[in-house]
């Protein structure tokens, strides 16, 4: 199930007037009910990847759609 999560701009600091963006994060179907998993959020230009253990505070990896497709293809074709 997809859920939108709001994320405050890192440029806002402690200011009240800031920008928040909603991403449609999806958890890996291989994760089951485990907490140690990966979530992805495709955007128009990129794919965002994060660790669910640090979903609200941890880093987000940003890759192009081409790189994401190449990564998934390599996973599917590896022995």
PyMOL Python script that loads the backbone (N, CA, C, O; Angstrom):
from pymol import cmd

cmd.read_pdbstr("""\
ATOM      1  N   UNK A   1       0.840  -1.184   0.000  1.00  0.00           N
ATOM      2  CA  UNK A   1       0.000   0.000   0.000  1.00  0.00           C
ATOM      3  C   UNK A   1       0.880   1.240   0.000  1.00  0.00           C
ATOM      4  O   UNK A   1       1.824   1.330   0.784  1.00  0.00           O
ATOM      5  N   UNK A   2       0.586   2.174  -0.852  1.00  0.00           N
ATOM      6  CA  UNK A   2       1.363   3.400  -0.945  1.00  0.00           C
ATOM      7  C   UNK A   2       0.813   4.451   0.006  1.00  0.00           C
ATOM      8  O   UNK A   2      -0.398   4.601   0.163  1.00  0.00           O
ATOM      9  N   UNK A   3       1.727   5.171   0.635  1.00  0.00           N
ATOM     10  CA  UNK A   3       1.340   6.217   1.553  1.00  0.00           C
ATOM     11  C   UNK A   3       2.193   7.446   1.297  1.00  0.00           C
ATOM     12  O   UNK A   3       3.407   7.340   1.120  1.00  0.00           O
ATOM     13  N   UNK A   4       1.565   8.605   1.276  1.00  0.00           N
ATOM     14  CA  UNK A   4       2.317   9.844   1.120  1.00  0.00           C
ATOM     15  C   UNK A   4       2.893  10.251   2.470  1.00  0.00           C
ATOM     16  O   UNK A   4       2.200  10.226   3.487  1.00  0.00           O
ATOM     17  N   UNK A   5       4.140  10.618   2.465  1.00  0.00           N
ATOM     18  CA  UNK A   5       4.801  11.113   3.661  1.00  0.00           C
ATOM     19  C   UNK A   5       5.353  12.494   3.349  1.00  0.00           C
ATOM     20  O   UNK A   5       5.986  12.702   2.314  1.00  0.00           O
ATOM     21  N   UNK A   6       5.110  13.427   4.243  1.00  0.00           N
ATOM     22  CA  UNK A   6       5.584  14.790   4.054  1.00  0.00           C
ATOM     23  C   UNK A   6       6.994  14.934   4.589  1.00  0.00           C
ATOM     24  O   UNK A   6       7.311  14.409   5.657  1.00  0.00           O
ATOM     25  N   UNK A   7       7.831  15.633   3.867  1.00  0.00           N
ATOM     26  CA  UNK A   7       9.211  15.857   4.274  1.00  0.00           C
ATOM     27  C   UNK A   7       9.513  17.345   4.175  1.00  0.00           C
ATOM     28  O   UNK A   7       9.313  17.964   3.129  1.00  0.00           O
ATOM     29  N   UNK A   8      10.003  17.918   5.288  1.00  0.00           N
ATOM     30  CA  UNK A   8      10.345  19.337   5.349  1.00  0.00           C
ATOM     31  C   UNK A   8      11.653  19.587   4.601  1.00  0.00           C
ATOM     32  O   UNK A   8      12.585  18.787   4.684  1.00  0.00           O
ATOM     33  N   UNK A   9      11.716  20.677   3.885  1.00  0.00           N
ATOM     34  CA  UNK A   9      12.923  21.042   3.161  1.00  0.00           C
ATOM     35  C   UNK A   9      14.093  21.197   4.120  1.00  0.00           C
ATOM     36  O   UNK A   9      13.952  21.801   5.184  1.00  0.00           O
ATOM     37  N   UNK A  10      15.242  20.655   3.751  1.00  0.00           N
ATOM     38  CA  UNK A  10      16.435  20.763   4.602  1.00  0.00           C
ATOM     39  C   UNK A  10      16.955  22.197   4.642  1.00  0.00           C
ATOM     40  O   UNK A  10      17.772  22.528   5.501  1.00  0.00           O
ATOM     41  N   UNK A  11      16.506  23.037   3.748  1.00  0.00           N
ATOM     42  CA  UNK A  11      16.925  24.433   3.723  1.00  0.00           C
ATOM     43  C   UNK A  11      16.112  25.304   4.679  1.00  0.00           C
ATOM     44  O   UNK A  11      16.434  26.477   4.869  1.00  0.00           O
ATOM     45  N   UNK A  12      15.069  24.748   5.277  1.00  0.00           N
ATOM     46  CA  UNK A  12      14.183  25.532   6.139  1.00  0.00           C
ATOM     47  C   UNK A  12      14.759  25.780   7.522  1.00  0.00           C
ATOM     48  O   UNK A  12      14.397  26.766   8.165  1.00  0.00           O
ATOM     49  N   UNK A  13      15.643  24.916   7.998  1.00  0.00           N
ATOM     50  CA  UNK A  13      16.193  25.074   9.337  1.00  0.00           C
ATOM     51  C   UNK A  13      15.101  24.990  10.379  1.00  0.00           C
ATOM     52  O   UNK A  13      14.251  24.103  10.316  1.00  0.00           O
ATOM     53  N   UNK A  14      15.112  25.906  11.341  1.00  0.00           N
ATOM     54  CA  UNK A  14      14.104  25.925  12.396  1.00  0.00           C
ATOM     55  C   UNK A  14      12.947  26.858  12.077  1.00  0.00           C
ATOM     56  O   UNK A  14      12.088  27.083  12.929  1.00  0.00           O
ATOM     57  N   UNK A  15      12.909  27.393  10.891  1.00  0.00           N
ATOM     58  CA  UNK A  15      11.882  28.362  10.528  1.00  0.00           C
ATOM     59  C   UNK A  15      10.507  27.699  10.442  1.00  0.00           C
ATOM     60  O   UNK A  15      10.384  26.528  10.081  1.00  0.00           O
ATOM     61  N   UNK A  16       9.489  28.471  10.780  1.00  0.00           N
ATOM     62  CA  UNK A  16       8.114  27.983  10.715  1.00  0.00           C
ATOM     63  C   UNK A  16       7.616  27.983   9.279  1.00  0.00           C
ATOM     64  O   UNK A  16       6.905  27.069   8.861  1.00  0.00           O
ATOM     65  N   UNK A  17       7.991  29.011   8.525  1.00  0.00           N
ATOM     66  CA  UNK A  17       7.568  29.104   7.135  1.00  0.00           C
ATOM     67  C   UNK A  17       8.532  28.313   6.260  1.00  0.00           C
ATOM     68  O   UNK A  17       9.603  28.797   5.893  1.00  0.00           O
ATOM     69  N   UNK A  18       8.135  27.100   5.938  1.00  0.00           N
ATOM     70  CA  UNK A  18       9.026  26.254   5.153  1.00  0.00           C
ATOM     71  C   UNK A  18       8.226  25.493   4.105  1.00  0.00           C
ATOM     72  O   UNK A  18       6.995  25.527   4.088  1.00  0.00           O
ATOM     73  N   UNK A  19       8.941  24.823   3.250  1.00  0.00           N
ATOM     74  CA  UNK A  19       8.331  24.032   2.192  1.00  0.00           C
ATOM     75  C   UNK A  19       8.355  22.567   2.596  1.00  0.00           C
ATOM     76  O   UNK A  19       9.369  22.064   3.080  1.00  0.00           O
ATOM     77  N   UNK A  20       7.234  21.888   2.395  1.00  0.00           N
ATOM     78  CA  UNK A  20       7.177  20.450   2.612  1.00  0.00           C
ATOM     79  C   UNK A  20       6.758  19.795   1.312  1.00  0.00           C
ATOM     80  O   UNK A  20       5.951  20.337   0.556  1.00  0.00           O
ATOM     81  N   UNK A  21       7.311  18.630   1.063  1.00  0.00           N
ATOM     82  CA  UNK A  21       7.031  17.892  -0.161  1.00  0.00           C
ATOM     83  C   UNK A  21       6.511  16.515   0.202  1.00  0.00           C
ATOM     84  O   UNK A  21       7.019  15.888   1.131  1.00  0.00           O
ATOM     85  N   UNK A  22       5.514  16.039  -0.511  1.00  0.00           N
ATOM     86  CA  UNK A  22       4.974  14.695  -0.263  1.00  0.00           C
ATOM     87  C   UNK A  22       5.507  13.744  -1.313  1.00  0.00           C
ATOM     88  O   UNK A  22       5.423  14.009  -2.513  1.00  0.00           O
ATOM     89  N   UNK A  23       6.055  12.632  -0.848  1.00  0.00           N
ATOM     90  CA  UNK A  23       6.505  11.575  -1.737  1.00  0.00           C
ATOM     91  C   UNK A  23       5.653  10.350  -1.511  1.00  0.00           C
ATOM     92  O   UNK A  23       5.215  10.093  -0.389  1.00  0.00           O
ATOM     93  N   UNK A  24       5.416   9.605  -2.544  1.00  0.00           N
ATOM     94  CA  UNK A  24       4.635   8.385  -2.463  1.00  0.00           C
ATOM     95  C   UNK A  24       5.596   7.205  -2.259  1.00  0.00           C
ATOM     96  O   UNK A  24       5.979   6.536  -3.219  1.00  0.00           O
ATOM     97  N   UNK A  25       5.980   6.961  -1.002  1.00  0.00           N
ATOM     98  CA  UNK A  25       6.940   5.914  -0.676  1.00  0.00           C
ATOM     99  C   UNK A  25       6.301   4.540  -0.773  1.00  0.00           C
ATOM    100  O   UNK A  25       5.171   4.340  -0.327  1.00  0.00           O
ATOM    101  N   UNK A  26       7.031   3.587  -1.360  1.00  0.00           N
ATOM    102  CA  UNK A  26       6.575   2.196  -1.449  1.00  0.00           C
ATOM    103  C   UNK A  26       7.637   1.297  -0.842  1.00  0.00           C
ATOM    104  O   UNK A  26       8.822   1.406  -1.157  1.00  0.00           O
ATOM    105  N   UNK A  27       7.195   0.413   0.028  1.00  0.00           N
ATOM    106  CA  UNK A  27       8.107  -0.533   0.676  1.00  0.00           C
ATOM    107  C   UNK A  27       8.331  -1.729  -0.245  1.00  0.00           C
ATOM    108  O   UNK A  27       7.423  -2.150  -0.962  1.00  0.00           O
ATOM    109  N   UNK A  28       9.540  -2.269  -0.217  1.00  0.00           N
ATOM    110  CA  UNK A  28       9.860  -3.437  -1.022  1.00  0.00           C
ATOM    111  C   UNK A  28       8.923  -4.591  -0.686  1.00  0.00           C
ATOM    112  O   UNK A  28       8.664  -4.864   0.486  1.00  0.00           O
ATOM    113  N   UNK A  29       8.419  -5.262  -1.706  1.00  0.00           N
ATOM    114  CA  UNK A  29       7.522  -6.407  -1.493  1.00  0.00           C
ATOM    115  C   UNK A  29       8.267  -7.599  -0.897  1.00  0.00           C
ATOM    116  O   UNK A  29       7.636  -8.526  -0.390  1.00  0.00           O
ATOM    117  N   UNK A  30       9.589  -7.589  -0.950  1.00  0.00           N
ATOM    118  CA  UNK A  30      10.390  -8.667  -0.369  1.00  0.00           C
ATOM    119  C   UNK A  30      10.582  -8.488   1.139  1.00  0.00           C
ATOM    120  O   UNK A  30      11.117  -9.377   1.803  1.00  0.00           O
ATOM    121  N   UNK A  31      10.160  -7.369   1.674  1.00  0.00           N
ATOM    122  CA  UNK A  31      10.378  -7.073   3.087  1.00  0.00           C
ATOM    123  C   UNK A  31       9.387  -7.772   4.011  1.00  0.00           C
ATOM    124  O   UNK A  31       9.710  -8.035   5.169  1.00  0.00           O
ATOM    125  N   UNK A  32       8.200  -8.075   3.526  1.00  0.00           N
ATOM    126  CA  UNK A  32       7.178  -8.660   4.386  1.00  0.00           C
ATOM    127  C   UNK A  32       6.823  -7.705   5.504  1.00  0.00           C
ATOM    128  O   UNK A  32       6.593  -6.521   5.259  1.00  0.00           O
ATOM    129  N   UNK A  33       6.777  -8.205   6.734  1.00  0.00           N
ATOM    130  CA  UNK A  33       6.463  -7.365   7.891  1.00  0.00           C
ATOM    131  C   UNK A  33       7.716  -6.914   8.638  1.00  0.00           C
ATOM    132  O   UNK A  33       7.618  -6.354   9.730  1.00  0.00           O
ATOM    133  N   UNK A  34       8.871  -7.151   8.069  1.00  0.00           N
ATOM    134  CA  UNK A  34      10.131  -6.796   8.729  1.00  0.00           C
ATOM    135  C   UNK A  34      10.337  -5.287   8.730  1.00  0.00           C
ATOM    136  O   UNK A  34       9.821  -4.574   7.869  1.00  0.00           O
ATOM    137  N   UNK A  35      11.094  -4.818   9.705  1.00  0.00           N
ATOM    138  CA  UNK A  35      11.393  -3.386   9.797  1.00  0.00           C
ATOM    139  C   UNK A  35      12.634  -3.000   9.011  1.00  0.00           C
ATOM    140  O   UNK A  35      12.816  -1.830   8.676  1.00  0.00           O
ATOM    141  N   UNK A  36      13.487  -3.968   8.713  1.00  0.00           N
ATOM    142  CA  UNK A  36      14.722  -3.688   7.982  1.00  0.00           C
ATOM    143  C   UNK A  36      14.458  -3.805   6.486  1.00  0.00           C
ATOM    144  O   UNK A  36      14.640  -4.869   5.895  1.00  0.00           O
ATOM    145  N   UNK A  37      14.034  -2.718   5.887  1.00  0.00           N
ATOM    146  CA  UNK A  37      13.725  -2.793   4.470  1.00  0.00           C
ATOM    147  C   UNK A  37      14.003  -1.459   3.780  1.00  0.00           C
ATOM    148  O   UNK A  37      14.415  -0.480   4.402  1.00  0.00           O
ATOM    149  N   UNK A  38      13.764  -1.463   2.495  1.00  0.00           N
ATOM    150  CA  UNK A  38      14.024  -0.300   1.656  1.00  0.00           C
ATOM    151  C   UNK A  38      12.702   0.210   1.109  1.00  0.00           C
ATOM    152  O   UNK A  38      11.806  -0.567   0.781  1.00  0.00           O
ATOM    153  N   UNK A  39      12.598   1.526   1.017  1.00  0.00           N
ATOM    154  CA  UNK A  39      11.446   2.158   0.389  1.00  0.00           C
ATOM    155  C   UNK A  39      11.924   2.999  -0.779  1.00  0.00           C
ATOM    156  O   UNK A  39      13.011   3.575  -0.737  1.00  0.00           O
ATOM    157  N   UNK A  40      11.112   3.069  -1.818  1.00  0.00           N
ATOM    158  CA  UNK A  40      11.425   3.909  -2.966  1.00  0.00           C
ATOM    159  C   UNK A  40      10.254   4.841  -3.243  1.00  0.00           C
ATOM    160  O   UNK A  40       9.100   4.516  -2.964  1.00  0.00           O
ATOM    161  N   UNK A  41      10.574   6.004  -3.798  1.00  0.00           N
ATOM    162  CA  UNK A  41       9.560   6.977  -4.195  1.00  0.00           C
ATOM    163  C   UNK A  41       9.955   7.531  -5.559  1.00  0.00           C
ATOM    164  O   UNK A  41      10.843   8.379  -5.653  1.00  0.00           O
ATOM    165  N   UNK A  42       9.306   7.060  -6.608  1.00  0.00           N
ATOM    166  CA  UNK A  42       9.604   7.619  -7.928  1.00  0.00           C
ATOM    167  C   UNK A  42       9.042   9.032  -8.056  1.00  0.00           C
ATOM    168  O   UNK A  42       7.914   9.298  -7.642  1.00  0.00           O
ATOM    169  N   UNK A  43       9.821   9.921  -8.623  1.00  0.00           N
ATOM    170  CA  UNK A  43       9.371  11.277  -8.923  1.00  0.00           C
ATOM    171  C   UNK A  43       9.464  11.454 -10.436  1.00  0.00           C
ATOM    172  O   UNK A  43       9.841  10.525 -11.150  1.00  0.00           O
ATOM    173  N   UNK A  44       9.128  12.616 -10.911  1.00  0.00           N
ATOM    174  CA  UNK A  44       9.154  12.846 -12.350  1.00  0.00           C
ATOM    175  C   UNK A  44      10.553  12.672 -12.938  1.00  0.00           C
ATOM    176  O   UNK A  44      10.702  12.121 -14.028  1.00  0.00           O
ATOM    177  N   UNK A  45      11.581  13.140 -12.223  1.00  0.00           N
ATOM    178  CA  UNK A  45      12.941  13.118 -12.767  1.00  0.00           C
ATOM    179  C   UNK A  45      13.860  12.103 -12.112  1.00  0.00           C
ATOM    180  O   UNK A  45      14.877  11.733 -12.698  1.00  0.00           O
ATOM    181  N   UNK A  46      13.529  11.642 -10.907  1.00  0.00           N
ATOM    182  CA  UNK A  46      14.439  10.765 -10.175  1.00  0.00           C
ATOM    183  C   UNK A  46      13.677   9.670  -9.441  1.00  0.00           C
ATOM    184  O   UNK A  46      12.446   9.634  -9.439  1.00  0.00           O
ATOM    185  N   UNK A  47      14.441   8.779  -8.818  1.00  0.00           N
ATOM    186  CA  UNK A  47      13.902   7.786  -7.902  1.00  0.00           C
ATOM    187  C   UNK A  47      14.606   7.994  -6.566  1.00  0.00           C
ATOM    188  O   UNK A  47      15.835   8.031  -6.505  1.00  0.00           O
ATOM    189  N   UNK A  48      13.825   8.128  -5.498  1.00  0.00           N
ATOM    190  CA  UNK A  48      14.369   8.325  -4.166  1.00  0.00           C
ATOM    191  C   UNK A  48      14.381   6.983  -3.441  1.00  0.00           C
ATOM    192  O   UNK A  48      13.439   6.201  -3.567  1.00  0.00           O
ATOM    193  N   UNK A  49      15.439   6.713  -2.687  1.00  0.00           N
ATOM    194  CA  UNK A  49      15.593   5.449  -1.967  1.00  0.00           C
ATOM    195  C   UNK A  49      15.971   5.764  -0.531  1.00  0.00           C
ATOM    196  O   UNK A  49      16.823   6.616  -0.281  1.00  0.00           O
ATOM    197  N   UNK A  50      15.326   5.065   0.433  1.00  0.00           N
ATOM    198  CA  UNK A  50      15.660   5.288   1.839  1.00  0.00           C
ATOM    199  C   UNK A  50      15.516   3.994   2.640  1.00  0.00           C
ATOM    200  O   UNK A  50      14.877   3.034   2.208  1.00  0.00           O
ATOM    201  N   UNK A  51      16.125   4.005   3.803  1.00  0.00           N
ATOM    202  CA  UNK A  51      16.055   2.907   4.762  1.00  0.00           C
ATOM    203  C   UNK A  51      14.885   3.172   5.691  1.00  0.00           C
ATOM    204  O   UNK A  51      14.779   4.262   6.252  1.00  0.00           O
ATOM    205  N   UNK A  52      13.997   2.188   5.865  1.00  0.00           N
ATOM    206  CA  UNK A  52      12.810   2.421   6.692  1.00  0.00           C
ATOM    207  C   UNK A  52      13.128   2.620   8.163  1.00  0.00           C
ATOM    208  O   UNK A  52      12.329   3.213   8.887  1.00  0.00           O
ATOM    209  N   UNK A  53      14.275   2.139   8.620  1.00  0.00           N
ATOM    210  CA  UNK A  53      14.641   2.335  10.025  1.00  0.00           C
ATOM    211  C   UNK A  53      14.888   3.803  10.330  1.00  0.00           C
ATOM    212  O   UNK A  53      14.768   4.224  11.481  1.00  0.00           O
ATOM    213  N   UNK A  54      15.232   4.586   9.315  1.00  0.00           N
ATOM    214  CA  UNK A  54      15.500   6.012   9.490  1.00  0.00           C
ATOM    215  C   UNK A  54      14.639   6.835   8.540  1.00  0.00           C
ATOM    216  O   UNK A  54      15.102   7.832   7.986  1.00  0.00           O
ATOM    217  N   UNK A  55      13.411   6.429   8.354  1.00  0.00           N
ATOM    218  CA  UNK A  55      12.545   7.039   7.341  1.00  0.00           C
ATOM    219  C   UNK A  55      12.381   8.545   7.494  1.00  0.00           C
ATOM    220  O   UNK A  55      12.389   9.262   6.493  1.00  0.00           O
ATOM    221  N   UNK A  56      12.236   9.032   8.688  1.00  0.00           N
ATOM    222  CA  UNK A  56      12.012  10.461   8.859  1.00  0.00           C
ATOM    223  C   UNK A  56      13.259  11.290   9.056  1.00  0.00           C
ATOM    224  O   UNK A  56      13.226  12.510   8.897  1.00  0.00           O
ATOM    225  N   UNK A  57      14.364  10.641   9.401  1.00  0.00           N
ATOM    226  CA  UNK A  57      15.565  11.402   9.752  1.00  0.00           C
ATOM    227  C   UNK A  57      16.800  11.031   8.947  1.00  0.00           C
ATOM    228  O   UNK A  57      17.766  11.793   8.907  1.00  0.00           O
ATOM    229  N   UNK A  58      16.780   9.901   8.325  1.00  0.00           N
ATOM    230  CA  UNK A  58      17.971   9.413   7.638  1.00  0.00           C
ATOM    231  C   UNK A  58      18.150  10.002   6.252  1.00  0.00           C
ATOM    232  O   UNK A  58      17.302  10.750   5.765  1.00  0.00           O
ATOM    233  N   UNK A  59      19.256   9.658   5.627  1.00  0.00           N
ATOM    234  CA  UNK A  59      19.542  10.172   4.291  1.00  0.00           C
ATOM    235  C   UNK A  59      18.642   9.530   3.234  1.00  0.00           C
ATOM    236  O   UNK A  59      18.089   8.448   3.434  1.00  0.00           O
ATOM    237  N   UNK A  60      18.515  10.217   2.126  1.00  0.00           N
ATOM    238  CA  UNK A  60      17.772   9.709   0.977  1.00  0.00           C
ATOM    239  C   UNK A  60      18.718   9.699  -0.215  1.00  0.00           C
ATOM    240  O   UNK A  60      19.330  10.714  -0.549  1.00  0.00           O
ATOM    241  N   UNK A  61      18.827   8.548  -0.844  1.00  0.00           N
ATOM    242  CA  UNK A  61      19.630   8.403  -2.053  1.00  0.00           C
ATOM    243  C   UNK A  61      18.771   8.805  -3.242  1.00  0.00           C
ATOM    244  O   UNK A  61      17.638   8.343  -3.374  1.00  0.00           O
ATOM    245  N   UNK A  62      19.298   9.656  -4.101  1.00  0.00           N
ATOM    246  CA  UNK A  62      18.575  10.111  -5.291  1.00  0.00           C
ATOM    247  C   UNK A  62      19.310   9.624  -6.526  1.00  0.00           C
ATOM    248  O   UNK A  62      20.494   9.910  -6.708  1.00  0.00           O
ATOM    249  N   UNK A  63      18.598   8.879  -7.382  1.00  0.00           N
ATOM    250  CA  UNK A  63      19.202   8.359  -8.613  1.00  0.00           C
ATOM    251  C   UNK A  63      18.286   8.661  -9.795  1.00  0.00           C
ATOM    252  O   UNK A  63      17.089   8.892  -9.625  1.00  0.00           O
ATOM    253  N   UNK A  64      18.856   8.655 -10.975  1.00  0.00           N
ATOM    254  CA  UNK A  64      18.053   8.862 -12.177  1.00  0.00           C
ATOM    255  C   UNK A  64      17.254   7.589 -12.470  1.00  0.00           C
ATOM    256  O   UNK A  64      17.581   6.510 -11.977  1.00  0.00           O
ATOM    257  N   UNK A  65      16.211   7.733 -13.271  1.00  0.00           N
ATOM    258  CA  UNK A  65      15.422   6.564 -13.670  1.00  0.00           C
ATOM    259  C   UNK A  65      16.284   5.565 -14.433  1.00  0.00           C
ATOM    260  O   UNK A  65      16.113   4.356 -14.275  1.00  0.00           O
ATOM    261  N   UNK A  66      17.202   6.050 -15.252  1.00  0.00           N
ATOM    262  CA  UNK A  66      18.094   5.178 -16.011  1.00  0.00           C
ATOM    263  C   UNK A  66      18.967   4.358 -15.077  1.00  0.00           C
ATOM    264  O   UNK A  66      19.108   3.150 -15.267  1.00  0.00           O
ATOM    265  N   UNK A  67      19.555   4.991 -14.073  1.00  0.00           N
ATOM    266  CA  UNK A  67      20.402   4.256 -13.125  1.00  0.00           C
ATOM    267  C   UNK A  67      19.583   3.266 -12.301  1.00  0.00           C
ATOM    268  O   UNK A  67      20.049   2.162 -12.020  1.00  0.00           O
ATOM    269  N   UNK A  68      18.377   3.646 -11.913  1.00  0.00           N
ATOM    270  CA  UNK A  68      17.520   2.746 -11.133  1.00  0.00           C
ATOM    271  C   UNK A  68      17.157   1.508 -11.959  1.00  0.00           C
ATOM    272  O   UNK A  68      17.195   0.387 -11.451  1.00  0.00           O
ATOM    273  N   UNK A  69      16.807   1.713 -13.228  1.00  0.00           N
ATOM    274  CA  UNK A  69      16.480   0.590 -14.110  1.00  0.00           C
ATOM    275  C   UNK A  69      17.686  -0.317 -14.312  1.00  0.00           C
ATOM    276  O   UNK A  69      17.552  -1.541 -14.311  1.00  0.00           O
ATOM    277  N   UNK A  70      18.848   0.269 -14.481  1.00  0.00           N
ATOM    278  CA  UNK A  70      20.080  -0.521 -14.621  1.00  0.00           C
ATOM    279  C   UNK A  70      20.346  -1.339 -13.366  1.00  0.00           C
ATOM    280  O   UNK A  70      20.722  -2.507 -13.457  1.00  0.00           O
ATOM    281  N   UNK A  71      20.156  -0.746 -12.207  1.00  0.00           N
ATOM    282  CA  UNK A  71      20.338  -1.440 -10.926  1.00  0.00           C
ATOM    283  C   UNK A  71      19.373  -2.619 -10.816  1.00  0.00           C
ATOM    284  O   UNK A  71      19.791  -3.726 -10.477  1.00  0.00           O
ATOM    285  N   UNK A  72      18.093  -2.395 -11.096  1.00  0.00           N
ATOM    286  CA  UNK A  72      17.109  -3.479 -11.001  1.00  0.00           C
ATOM    287  C   UNK A  72      17.388  -4.587 -11.998  1.00  0.00           C
ATOM    288  O   UNK A  72      17.224  -5.763 -11.675  1.00  0.00           O
ATOM    289  N   UNK A  73      17.803  -4.235 -13.199  1.00  0.00           N
ATOM    290  CA  UNK A  73      18.145  -5.234 -14.205  1.00  0.00           C
ATOM    291  C   UNK A  73      19.317  -6.086 -13.740  1.00  0.00           C
ATOM    292  O   UNK A  73      19.311  -7.303 -13.921  1.00  0.00           O
ATOM    293  N   UNK A  74      20.319  -5.455 -13.143  1.00  0.00           N
ATOM    294  CA  UNK A  74      21.478  -6.195 -12.633  1.00  0.00           C
ATOM    295  C   UNK A  74      21.055  -7.149 -11.511  1.00  0.00           C
ATOM    296  O   UNK A  74      21.569  -8.265 -11.434  1.00  0.00           O
ATOM    297  N   UNK A  75      20.140  -6.738 -10.654  1.00  0.00           N
ATOM    298  CA  UNK A  75      19.656  -7.628  -9.596  1.00  0.00           C
ATOM    299  C   UNK A  75      18.916  -8.842 -10.165  1.00  0.00           C
ATOM    300  O   UNK A  75      19.095  -9.966  -9.697  1.00  0.00           O
ATOM    301  N   UNK A  76      18.101  -8.604 -11.159  1.00  0.00           N
ATOM    302  CA  UNK A  76      17.309  -9.686 -11.739  1.00  0.00           C
ATOM    303  C   UNK A  76      18.157 -10.684 -12.517  1.00  0.00           C
ATOM    304  O   UNK A  76      17.812 -11.863 -12.595  1.00  0.00           O
ATOM    305  N   UNK A  77      19.257 -10.224 -13.090  1.00  0.00           N
ATOM    306  CA  UNK A  77      20.081 -11.098 -13.940  1.00  0.00           C
ATOM    307  C   UNK A  77      21.283 -11.682 -13.212  1.00  0.00           C
ATOM    308  O   UNK A  77      22.007 -12.495 -13.788  1.00  0.00           O
ATOM    309  N   UNK A  78      21.514 -11.295 -11.973  1.00  0.00           N
ATOM    310  CA  UNK A  78      22.667 -11.829 -11.237  1.00  0.00           C
ATOM    311  C   UNK A  78      22.354 -13.248 -10.746  1.00  0.00           C
ATOM    312  O   UNK A  78      21.204 -13.575 -10.453  1.00  0.00           O
ATOM    313  N   UNK A  79      23.391 -14.078 -10.661  1.00  0.00           N
ATOM    314  CA  UNK A  79      23.176 -15.476 -10.230  1.00  0.00           C
ATOM    315  C   UNK A  79      22.765 -15.596  -8.781  1.00  0.00           C
ATOM    316  O   UNK A  79      22.553 -16.705  -8.290  1.00  0.00           O
TER     317      UNK A  79
END
""", "prot")
cmd.dss("prot")
cmd.show_as("cartoon", "prot")
cmd.util.cbc("prot")
cmd.orient("prot")
